[in-house]
Amino acid sequence: VRYAVLALGDRAYAQFCEIGRQFDDRLEALGATRVCARIDCDLDYEAPATGWLGNSLVELKKIAGGAEPDAAVIHVDFAREAPDEPTYSRGNPFEAEITEHTNLSGSRSTGRTFHVELSLEGSGLAYEPGDAIGFVPTNDPAQVEAVLSAAGLGGDSDLHAKLGHEFDISTLTRPQIKSYAEITGSAALAEIARDEASMAAFIPGRQVIDLLLSTPHRLSGEQLLGLLRPLPPRLYSVASSQKAVEQEAHLLIADVTYETHGRARRGVASSDIADRRATGQKLKVYVKPNPHFRLPADPARKTILIGPGTGVAPFRGFLQEREVTGATGQNWLFFGSRNYMHDFLYQLEFQDWLKSGVLTHIDVAFSRDQPEKIYVQHRMWQRRSDLFRWIEEGAAIYVCGDGQAMAKDVHAMLPRVIADQSGRDADAATAYLDDLRRSGRYLRDVY
């Protein structure tokens, strides 16, 4: 076996390109012949991936004695030449006009969640419910200036423009700590960079500015930009069906605010939408297909939709699609948020769908409306008899939202429901759920 590995990843994660590394090492250990060195790609993968592909094919051609690669060699073109007609993508986003920008949260809500409508007129962009819309955000000008000041470069208008639109000034990565330790000569940072446990303890909750302030040092503009990676786009589940809204795409975006290590933090993209965008302005967007999170091919199949908070976004698109196409399959929505009065997103639309029959059931869980916190998994348990009956009748289960807490709790609740209603033991209930996943009837879009 001759092989070469292209590893895709994100330097913000501790195990950057870990799966690629494991495949590379394991194939070598088993006696395979490495044709080219592994390339580890960050989010801006197109250029290194294209180089890796070219080198791999050249080496394979040499091994084949100069013959052209046969049909067994699959050529994936990472960087396609521009077609005659412009197409829009991650590398060439479309400037969509914001036609609606509405805060759906009540005035007494603890947060802000925005419904954003975009015009795709003239773009040729097409999407399906379940897909994502990516957009290129801008950084908070105040945060940009804080980073420049921490680097001893405050007031540099050229650098301010670059950091505002081109570079990630939030995410702190391991290579940045190592590089900054070398620039500053800091023994403390060098020690952190050498020790994986120290690195793992230092990074959570910190951003680039924390690194700069930990060891103040005047940087040149070149040194600062060399520390930073390109500003990546952000992906949001599309909250509409193109069959229903035609040349539009709708997004549901919660303004992310939190505090760590004594500093107030804001989500890069969400604060951009919340504070720096308005109706009439433009947003650079592209479509990111998600073929593994689609409505059932059979319009008569039932669906169980579990999406608290902004996780409900794709399900609004699902329901619009089922309404406009006349799908006969029943739909059951589990929705949760903090307060009924202030955080019931798309409440009137869901009530209209209940009246029209597009929604058969909606079960809601508002966690802060009573002394004990109630979440969607608790509503699932309360409705376990009907829930299991729907599953037995062939319903497809969809989960969208927070992968760190909600999705785990829902995933744990489903085997409990199955075991309780079917008499299976825990292992058999887990196997039942696994069968649903393998057959495409248990789909998750979590983050």
MIMARDO-322294 format. One record per residue (C-alpha): residue in three letters; x, y, z. Coordinates in Angstrom, 2 decimals. Example, Ala and Ser with C-alpha at 12.3 -4.5 7.8 and 13.67 -1.06 7.14 Angstrom:
2
<node Ala, <12.30, -4.50, 7.80>>
<node Ser, <13.67, -1.06, 7.14>>
//
This chain:
447
<node Val, <0.00, 0.00, 0.00>>
<node Arg, <1.31, 3.43, -0.96>>
<node Tyr, <-0.33, 6.40, 0.68>>
<node Ala, <-0.22, 10.06, 1.57>>
<node Val, <-2.31, 11.80, 4.23>>
<node Leu, <-3.91, 15.22, 4.07>>
<node Ala, <-5.08, 16.09, 7.60>>
<node Leu, <-7.82, 18.68, 8.04>>
<node Gly, <-8.33, 20.51, 11.31>>
<node Asp, <-8.51, 23.70, 13.31>>
<node Arg, <-5.60, 24.93, 15.44>>
<node Ala, <-8.06, 26.18, 18.03>>
<node Tyr, <-8.54, 22.54, 19.11>>
<node Ala, <-6.15, 20.69, 21.36>>
<node Gln, <-5.98, 17.62, 19.12>>
<node Phe, <-5.23, 19.54, 15.94>>
<node Cys, <-5.35, 17.16, 12.93>>
<node Glu, <-5.14, 14.23, 15.36>>
<node Ile, <-7.08, 11.76, 13.22>>
<node Gly, <-4.86, 12.47, 10.22>>
<node Arg, <-1.77, 11.95, 12.35>>
<node Gln, <-3.12, 8.65, 13.68>>
<node Phe, <-3.87, 7.33, 10.19>>
<node Asp, <-0.42, 8.40, 9.01>>
<node Asp, <1.36, 6.72, 11.93>>
<node Arg, <-0.76, 3.57, 11.82>>
<node Leu, <-0.33, 2.98, 8.10>>
<node Glu, <3.44, 3.37, 8.48>>
<node Ala, <3.46, 0.96, 11.43>>
<node Leu, <1.60, -1.62, 9.35>>
<node Gly, <4.27, -1.45, 6.66>>
<node Ala, <2.68, 0.86, 4.10>>
<node Thr, <4.90, 3.18, 2.07>>
<node Arg, <4.41, 6.91, 2.58>>
<node Val, <4.52, 8.64, -0.82>>
<node Cys, <4.58, 12.22, 0.52>>
<node Ala, <4.84, 13.84, 3.92>>
<node Arg, <1.59, 14.49, 5.72>>
<node Ile, <0.27, 18.04, 5.46>>
<node Asp, <-1.71, 19.40, 8.43>>
<node Cys, <-4.23, 22.03, 7.33>>
<node Asp, <-5.90, 24.75, 9.37>>
<node Leu, <-9.20, 26.33, 8.31>>
<node Asp, <-7.62, 27.97, 5.25>>
<node Tyr, <-6.93, 24.59, 3.66>>
<node Glu, <-7.32, 25.26, -0.06>>
<node Ala, <-3.73, 26.25, -0.96>>
<node Pro, <-1.87, 23.62, 1.11>>
<node Ala, <-4.38, 20.95, 0.06>>
<node Thr, <-3.82, 21.75, -3.60>>
<node Gly, <-0.03, 21.58, -3.11>>
<node Trp, <-0.32, 18.25, -1.30>>
<node Leu, <-2.48, 16.82, -4.05>>
<node Gly, <-0.10, 17.89, -6.80>>
<node Asn, <2.95, 16.47, -5.02>>
<node Ser, <1.16, 13.20, -4.27>>
<node Leu, <0.11, 12.69, -7.88>>
<node Val, <3.63, 13.49, -9.15>>
<node Glu, <5.13, 10.88, -6.82>>
<node Leu, <2.49, 8.30, -7.75>>
<node Lys, <3.23, 8.94, -11.41>>
<node Lys, <6.95, 8.33, -10.79>>
<node Ile, <6.16, 5.07, -9.04>>
<node Ala, <3.99, 4.04, -12.00>>
<node Gly, <6.97, 4.54, -14.30>>
<node Gly, <5.79, 7.78, -15.81>>
<node Ala, <2.42, 6.44, -16.92>>
<node Glu, <-0.66, 8.52, -16.41>>
<node Pro, <-2.54, 7.63, -13.21>>
<node Asp, <-5.29, 5.14, -13.94>>
<node Ala, <-8.91, 5.28, -12.89>>
<node Ala, <-8.00, 4.10, -9.39>>
<node Val, <-6.43, 7.51, -8.70>>
<node Ile, <-9.14, 9.97, -7.75>>
<node His, <-8.30, 13.59, -8.47>>
<node Val, <-10.08, 16.08, -6.24>>
<node Asp, <-9.67, 19.67, -7.40>>
<node Phe, <-9.47, 21.82, -4.27>>
<node Ala, <-8.90, 25.11, -6.10>>
<node Arg, <-11.04, 25.18, -9.22>>
<node Glu, <-10.42, 27.70, -11.96>>
<node Ala, <-12.97, 30.49, -12.14>>
<node Pro, <-15.90, 29.51, -14.40>>
<node Asp, <-17.26, 31.83, -17.08>>
<node Glu, <-20.21, 32.72, -14.85>>
<node Pro, <-19.34, 33.89, -11.32>>
<node Thr, <-20.14, 31.43, -8.56>>
<node Tyr, <-20.13, 32.27, -4.91>>
<node Ser, <-18.32, 30.22, -2.29>>
<node Arg, <-16.32, 30.45, 0.91>>
<node Gly, <-13.43, 31.99, -1.02>>
<node Asn, <-15.71, 34.25, -3.06>>
<node Pro, <-18.75, 35.15, -0.95>>
<node Phe, <-21.81, 36.98, -2.24>>
<node Glu, <-22.64, 40.38, -0.78>>
<node Ala, <-26.22, 39.86, 0.35>>
<node Glu, <-28.38, 42.77, 1.46>>
<node Ile, <-29.93, 42.53, 4.91>>
<node Thr, <-33.63, 43.09, 4.31>>
<node Glu, <-34.80, 42.43, 7.87>>
<node His, <-32.92, 42.63, 11.17>>
<node Thr, <-35.15, 41.96, 14.18>>
<node Asn, <-34.44, 41.24, 17.84>>
<node Leu, <-36.90, 38.45, 18.69>>
<node Ser, <-36.18, 38.53, 22.43>>
<node Gly, <-38.40, 40.44, 24.83>>
<node Ser, <-37.15, 43.59, 26.51>>
<node Arg, <-36.69, 41.72, 29.81>>
<node Ser, <-34.90, 38.74, 28.29>>
<node Thr, <-31.44, 37.89, 29.59>>
<node Gly, <-30.12, 37.79, 26.01>>
<node Arg, <-30.75, 38.94, 22.46>>
<node Thr, <-31.59, 36.69, 19.54>>
<node Phe, <-31.84, 38.15, 16.04>>
<node His, <-33.86, 37.08, 13.04>>
<node Val, <-31.96, 38.17, 9.94>>
<node Glu, <-33.31, 38.02, 6.40>>
<node Leu, <-30.90, 38.18, 3.46>>
<node Ser, <-31.62, 38.85, -0.19>>
<node Leu, <-29.92, 36.34, -2.51>>
<node Glu, <-31.26, 38.10, -5.59>>
<node Gly, <-28.88, 37.68, -8.51>>
<node Ser, <-26.54, 35.30, -6.69>>
<node Gly, <-27.69, 31.97, -8.07>>
<node Leu, <-27.18, 30.55, -4.57>>
<node Ala, <-29.41, 27.60, -3.76>>
<node Tyr, <-29.88, 25.79, -0.46>>
<node Glu, <-31.95, 23.07, 1.15>>
<node Pro, <-33.41, 23.05, 4.68>>
<node Gly, <-30.66, 21.69, 6.92>>
<node Asp, <-27.88, 23.51, 5.05>>
<node Ala, <-25.86, 26.30, 6.63>>
<node Ile, <-25.16, 29.85, 5.55>>
<node Gly, <-21.60, 30.96, 6.13>>
<node Phe, <-20.73, 34.61, 6.49>>
<node Val, <-17.51, 36.50, 6.94>>
<node Pro, <-17.74, 38.63, 10.11>>
<node Thr, <-15.81, 41.69, 11.14>>
<node Asn, <-14.08, 42.13, 14.47>>
<node Asp, <-15.26, 44.54, 17.14>>
<node Pro, <-13.33, 47.82, 16.56>>
<node Ala, <-12.85, 48.27, 20.31>>
<node Gln, <-11.37, 44.78, 20.58>>
<node Val, <-9.11, 45.47, 17.59>>
<node Glu, <-7.77, 48.60, 19.23>>
<node Ala, <-7.27, 46.77, 22.53>>
<node Val, <-5.14, 44.12, 20.78>>
<node Leu, <-3.12, 46.80, 18.97>>
<node Ser, <-2.55, 48.68, 22.22>>
<node Ala, <-1.46, 45.50, 24.00>>
<node Ala, <1.07, 44.95, 21.20>>
<node Gly, <2.32, 48.55, 21.47>>
<node Leu, <0.77, 49.44, 18.11>>
<node Gly, <-2.24, 51.49, 19.17>>
<node Gly, <-3.50, 54.02, 16.65>>
<node Asp, <-2.08, 52.31, 13.55>>
<node Ser, <-4.97, 52.76, 11.10>>
<node Asp, <-3.62, 50.35, 8.47>>
<node Leu, <-3.20, 47.56, 11.02>>
<node His, <-6.60, 48.40, 12.49>>
<node Ala, <-8.22, 47.84, 9.09>>
<node Lys, <-6.38, 44.53, 8.58>>
<node Leu, <-7.25, 43.21, 12.05>>
<node Gly, <-10.84, 44.34, 11.66>>
<node His, <-11.51, 42.39, 8.49>>
<node Glu, <-8.81, 39.80, 7.86>>
<node Phe, <-7.40, 38.27, 11.05>>
<node Asp, <-8.72, 36.21, 13.95>>
<node Ile, <-7.94, 38.22, 17.09>>
<node Ser, <-9.99, 36.06, 19.45>>
<node Thr, <-9.06, 32.37, 19.23>>
<node Leu, <-5.90, 31.48, 21.15>>
<node Thr, <-3.92, 28.54, 19.76>>
<node Arg, <-0.93, 26.50, 20.88>>
<node Pro, <1.37, 27.70, 18.05>>
<node Gln, <0.67, 31.30, 19.08>>
<node Ile, <1.84, 30.66, 22.63>>
<node Lys, <5.00, 29.00, 21.39>>
<node Ser, <5.74, 31.78, 18.89>>
<node Tyr, <5.06, 34.56, 21.38>>
<node Ala, <7.30, 32.87, 23.94>>
<node Glu, <10.12, 32.91, 21.36>>
<node Ile, <9.51, 36.56, 20.46>>
<node Thr, <9.42, 37.76, 24.06>>
<node Gly, <11.96, 35.36, 25.52>>
<node Ser, <9.49, 34.61, 28.32>>
<node Ala, <10.61, 31.58, 30.32>>
<node Ala, <7.13, 31.22, 31.83>>
<node Leu, <5.43, 31.06, 28.44>>
<node Ala, <8.11, 28.74, 27.10>>
<node Glu, <7.41, 26.38, 29.99>>
<node Ile, <3.68, 26.46, 29.22>>
<node Ala, <4.39, 25.80, 25.53>>
<node Arg, <6.53, 22.75, 26.38>>
<node Asp, <4.05, 21.08, 28.70>>
<node Glu, <0.77, 19.77, 27.29>>
<node Ala, <-1.00, 19.86, 30.67>>
<node Ser, <0.07, 23.48, 31.26>>
<node Met, <-1.09, 24.40, 27.77>>
<node Ala, <-4.44, 22.72, 28.33>>
<node Ala, <-4.89, 24.64, 31.58>>
<node Phe, <-3.82, 28.01, 30.14>>
<node Ile, <-5.87, 28.24, 26.94>>
<node Pro, <-9.52, 27.74, 28.04>>
<node Gly, <-11.31, 31.06, 28.40>>
<node Arg, <-8.35, 33.08, 27.14>>
<node Gln, <-7.94, 34.95, 23.88>>
<node Val, <-5.08, 36.57, 21.95>>
<node Ile, <-5.23, 39.71, 24.06>>
<node Asp, <-4.68, 37.68, 27.24>>
<node Leu, <-1.51, 36.25, 25.75>>
<node Leu, <-0.24, 39.70, 24.82>>
<node Leu, <-1.03, 41.14, 28.24>>
<node Ser, <0.51, 38.17, 30.09>>
<node Thr, <3.96, 39.24, 28.88>>
<node Pro, <3.83, 42.84, 27.60>>
<node His, <6.15, 43.34, 24.64>>
<node Arg, <6.21, 45.85, 21.80>>
<node Leu, <5.74, 43.98, 18.54>>
<node Ser, <6.29, 45.08, 15.00>>
<node Gly, <3.28, 44.97, 12.71>>
<node Glu, <4.84, 42.01, 10.91>>
<node Gln, <5.32, 40.12, 14.17>>
<node Leu, <1.70, 40.70, 15.25>>
<node Leu, <0.25, 39.61, 11.92>>
<node Gly, <2.57, 36.59, 11.94>>
<node Leu, <1.00, 35.46, 15.21>>
<node Leu, <-2.54, 35.62, 13.86>>
<node Arg, <-4.45, 33.29, 11.57>>
<node Pro, <-7.00, 34.36, 8.96>>
<node Leu, <-10.43, 35.32, 10.26>>
<node Pro, <-12.61, 32.27, 9.54>>
<node Pro, <-16.23, 32.49, 8.38>>
<node Arg, <-18.99, 31.46, 10.77>>
<node Leu, <-21.70, 28.96, 9.86>>
<node Tyr, <-25.34, 29.20, 10.90>>
<node Ser, <-28.16, 26.77, 10.11>>
<node Val, <-30.47, 28.33, 7.56>>
<node Ala, <-33.83, 29.09, 9.18>>
<node Ser, <-35.92, 29.02, 6.02>>
<node Ser, <-36.98, 26.95, 3.03>>
<node Gln, <-36.06, 28.43, -0.34>>
<node Lys, <-39.26, 26.97, -1.76>>
<node Ala, <-41.14, 29.19, 0.68>>
<node Val, <-39.07, 32.39, 0.66>>
<node Glu, <-37.56, 32.15, -2.86>>
<node Gln, <-34.56, 34.50, -3.25>>
<node Glu, <-34.03, 34.88, 0.48>>
<node Ala, <-32.24, 33.12, 3.31>>
<node His, <-33.15, 33.57, 6.96>>
<node Leu, <-30.79, 33.23, 9.93>>
<node Leu, <-31.34, 32.99, 13.68>>
<node Ile, <-28.38, 34.32, 15.65>>
<node Ala, <-28.02, 34.69, 19.43>>
<node Asp, <-25.75, 37.45, 20.74>>
<node Val, <-23.06, 35.60, 22.72>>
<node Thr, <-21.75, 37.40, 25.81>>
<node Tyr, <-19.77, 35.96, 28.71>>
<node Glu, <-16.91, 36.69, 31.09>>
<node Thr, <-13.68, 34.77, 31.67>>
<node His, <-10.50, 35.63, 33.53>>
<node Gly, <-11.96, 38.99, 34.56>>
<node Arg, <-12.66, 40.18, 31.00>>
<node Ala, <-15.99, 40.62, 29.20>>
<node Arg, <-16.12, 38.59, 25.98>>
<node Arg, <-18.33, 38.76, 22.91>>
<node Gly, <-18.95, 36.31, 20.11>>
<node Val, <-17.20, 37.60, 16.98>>
<node Ala, <-20.01, 36.95, 14.50>>
<node Ser, <-22.93, 37.35, 16.87>>
<node Ser, <-21.76, 40.75, 18.13>>
<node Asp, <-21.20, 41.80, 14.52>>
<node Ile, <-24.84, 40.97, 13.76>>
<node Ala, <-26.15, 42.43, 17.03>>
<node Asp, <-24.22, 45.71, 17.07>>
<node Arg, <-22.67, 46.44, 13.69>>
<node Arg, <-25.28, 45.35, 11.13>>
<node Ala, <-28.63, 46.83, 10.20>>
<node Thr, <-31.28, 46.61, 7.52>>
<node Gly, <-29.90, 47.79, 4.19>>
<node Gln, <-26.31, 46.79, 4.91>>
<node Lys, <-24.48, 43.93, 3.20>>
<node Leu, <-23.21, 40.61, 4.53>>
<node Lys, <-20.70, 38.41, 2.68>>
<node Val, <-22.33, 34.97, 2.50>>
<node Tyr, <-22.09, 31.54, 0.90>>
<node Val, <-23.95, 28.23, 1.20>>
<node Lys, <-22.43, 25.29, 3.08>>
<node Pro, <-24.43, 22.17, 2.14>>
<node Asn, <-25.22, 19.68, 4.87>>
<node Pro, <-26.46, 16.57, 3.05>>
<node His, <-26.47, 14.55, 6.28>>
<node Phe, <-29.21, 16.69, 7.85>>
<node Arg, <-32.10, 16.52, 5.44>>
<node Leu, <-35.84, 15.99, 5.67>>
<node Pro, <-36.94, 12.40, 4.95>>
<node Ala, <-37.17, 11.53, 1.27>>
<node Asp, <-40.64, 10.12, 2.04>>
<node Pro, <-42.97, 13.11, 2.61>>
<node Ala, <-45.31, 10.85, 4.59>>
<node Arg, <-42.69, 9.99, 7.22>>
<node Lys, <-43.19, 11.54, 10.66>>
<node Thr, <-40.49, 13.80, 12.12>>
<node Ile, <-39.49, 14.50, 15.72>>
<node Leu, <-37.64, 17.83, 15.89>>
<node Ile, <-35.63, 18.64, 19.02>>
<node Gly, <-34.16, 22.15, 18.95>>
<node Pro, <-33.92, 24.40, 22.02>>
<node Gly, <-32.86, 28.03, 21.61>>
<node Thr, <-31.32, 28.84, 18.24>>
<node Gly, <-31.22, 25.08, 17.59>>
<node Val, <-34.77, 25.55, 16.33>>
<node Ala, <-33.48, 27.41, 13.25>>
<node Pro, <-33.30, 24.48, 10.79>>
<node Phe, <-36.66, 23.18, 11.98>>
<node Arg, <-38.36, 26.42, 10.99>>
<node Gly, <-36.97, 25.68, 7.52>>
<node Phe, <-38.12, 22.07, 7.75>>
<node Leu, <-41.68, 23.11, 8.63>>
<node Gln, <-41.80, 25.77, 5.90>>
<node Glu, <-40.65, 23.11, 3.41>>
<node Arg, <-43.22, 20.55, 4.53>>
<node Glu, <-45.97, 23.14, 4.39>>
<node Val, <-45.17, 24.45, 0.90>>
<node Thr, <-44.64, 20.96, -0.57>>
<node Gly, <-47.80, 19.56, 1.01>>
<node Ala, <-45.93, 16.77, 2.85>>
<node Thr, <-48.37, 14.59, 4.76>>
<node Gly, <-45.97, 13.37, 7.45>>
<node Gln, <-46.79, 14.57, 10.96>>
<node Asn, <-44.29, 16.79, 12.79>>
<node Trp, <-43.56, 17.07, 16.52>>
<node Leu, <-41.38, 19.90, 17.88>>
<node Phe, <-39.60, 20.02, 21.24>>
<node Phe, <-38.47, 23.58, 21.94>>
<node Gly, <-36.85, 25.07, 25.01>>
<node Ser, <-35.48, 28.36, 26.25>>
<node Arg, <-35.28, 30.40, 29.45>>
<node Asn, <-38.60, 32.24, 29.78>>
<node Tyr, <-41.94, 31.84, 28.05>>
<node Met, <-42.70, 35.56, 28.02>>
<node His, <-39.35, 36.73, 26.65>>
<node Asp, <-37.66, 33.87, 24.78>>
<node Phe, <-40.31, 31.92, 22.84>>
<node Leu, <-38.72, 32.29, 19.40>>
<node Tyr, <-41.12, 32.20, 16.43>>
<node Gln, <-44.02, 31.62, 18.82>>
<node Leu, <-46.74, 32.96, 16.51>>
<node Glu, <-45.48, 30.94, 13.53>>
<node Phe, <-45.47, 27.72, 15.55>>
<node Gln, <-48.97, 28.44, 16.84>>
<node Asp, <-50.18, 29.03, 13.27>>
<node Trp, <-48.63, 25.72, 12.19>>
<node Leu, <-50.40, 23.98, 15.06>>
<node Lys, <-53.72, 25.41, 13.91>>
<node Ser, <-53.11, 24.47, 10.27>>
<node Gly, <-51.89, 20.96, 11.14>>
<node Val, <-48.35, 21.34, 9.82>>
<node Leu, <-47.30, 20.84, 13.47>>
<node Thr, <-49.05, 17.98, 15.21>>
<node His, <-47.48, 18.58, 18.62>>
<node Ile, <-45.23, 21.16, 20.22>>
<node Asp, <-43.78, 20.54, 23.68>>
<node Val, <-41.98, 23.46, 25.30>>
<node Ala, <-39.59, 23.67, 28.24>>
<node Phe, <-38.83, 27.09, 29.74>>
<node Ser, <-36.10, 26.43, 32.24>>
<node Arg, <-36.41, 29.58, 34.39>>
<node Asp, <-40.19, 29.83, 34.72>>
<node Gln, <-40.31, 27.64, 37.84>>
<node Pro, <-38.00, 26.87, 40.79>>
<node Glu, <-36.72, 23.62, 39.26>>
<node Lys, <-35.10, 23.85, 35.84>>
<node Ile, <-36.98, 22.00, 33.11>>
<node Tyr, <-35.33, 21.15, 29.79>>
<node Val, <-36.45, 19.44, 26.58>>
<node Gln, <-35.20, 16.03, 27.74>>
<node His, <-37.60, 16.25, 30.71>>
<node Arg, <-40.50, 16.89, 28.31>>
<node Met, <-39.36, 13.91, 26.26>>
<node Trp, <-39.55, 11.72, 29.35>>
<node Gln, <-43.03, 13.02, 30.22>>
<node Arg, <-44.20, 12.19, 26.68>>
<node Arg, <-42.24, 8.94, 26.43>>
<node Ser, <-45.20, 6.73, 25.57>>
<node Asp, <-46.25, 8.76, 22.53>>
<node Leu, <-42.64, 9.49, 21.65>>
<node Phe, <-41.74, 5.80, 21.46>>
<node Arg, <-44.95, 5.07, 19.52>>
<node Trp, <-43.90, 7.62, 16.89>>
<node Ile, <-40.43, 6.09, 16.69>>
<node Glu, <-41.93, 2.62, 16.24>>
<node Glu, <-44.14, 4.03, 13.49>>
<node Gly, <-41.05, 5.09, 11.56>>
<node Ala, <-40.49, 8.69, 12.66>>
<node Ala, <-37.13, 10.32, 11.97>>
<node Ile, <-35.50, 12.07, 14.94>>
<node Tyr, <-33.57, 15.33, 14.47>>
<node Val, <-31.50, 17.14, 17.10>>
<node Cys, <-29.95, 20.58, 16.62>>
<node Gly, <-28.16, 22.87, 19.06>>
<node Asp, <-25.59, 22.87, 21.83>>
<node Gly, <-23.45, 19.75, 21.60>>
<node Gln, <-21.80, 20.24, 24.99>>
<node Ala, <-24.91, 19.94, 27.14>>
<node Met, <-28.31, 19.68, 25.45>>
<node Ala, <-27.39, 17.17, 22.75>>
<node Lys, <-25.66, 14.92, 25.29>>
<node Asp, <-28.69, 15.02, 27.59>>
<node Val, <-31.08, 14.28, 24.73>>
<node His, <-28.83, 11.47, 23.50>>
<node Ala, <-28.86, 9.97, 27.00>>
<node Met, <-32.63, 10.33, 27.32>>
<node Leu, <-33.53, 8.51, 24.10>>
<node Pro, <-32.25, 5.06, 25.25>>
<node Arg, <-34.02, 5.61, 28.59>>
<node Val, <-37.29, 6.20, 26.74>>
<node Ile, <-36.71, 3.18, 24.50>>
<node Ala, <-35.83, 0.92, 27.43>>
<node Asp, <-38.78, 2.08, 29.52>>
<node Gln, <-41.33, 1.65, 26.75>>
<node Ser, <-40.00, -1.49, 25.09>>
<node Gly, <-38.73, -3.50, 28.04>>
<node Arg, <-35.24, -3.68, 26.56>>
<node Asp, <-32.21, -3.50, 28.82>>
<node Ala, <-29.81, -0.53, 28.57>>
<node Asp, <-27.50, -2.21, 26.05>>
<node Ala, <-30.35, -3.29, 23.80>>
<node Ala, <-31.91, 0.19, 23.96>>
<node Thr, <-28.59, 1.74, 22.96>>
<node Ala, <-28.31, -0.74, 20.09>>
<node Tyr, <-31.85, 0.17, 18.98>>
<node Leu, <-30.87, 3.86, 18.86>>
<node Asp, <-27.70, 2.98, 16.99>>
<node Asp, <-29.79, 1.17, 14.40>>
<node Leu, <-31.86, 4.32, 13.96>>
<node Arg, <-28.69, 6.31, 13.37>>
<node Arg, <-27.33, 3.86, 10.83>>
<node Ser, <-30.62, 3.81, 8.93>>
<node Gly, <-30.70, 7.63, 8.73>>
<node Arg, <-33.54, 8.06, 11.20>>
<node Tyr, <-31.51, 9.71, 13.99>>
<node Leu, <-29.71, 12.81, 12.71>>
<node Arg, <-27.86, 15.45, 14.70>>
<node Asp, <-26.50, 18.88, 13.81>>
<node Val, <-24.74, 19.96, 17.00>>
<node Tyr, <-22.02, 22.45, 17.77>>
//
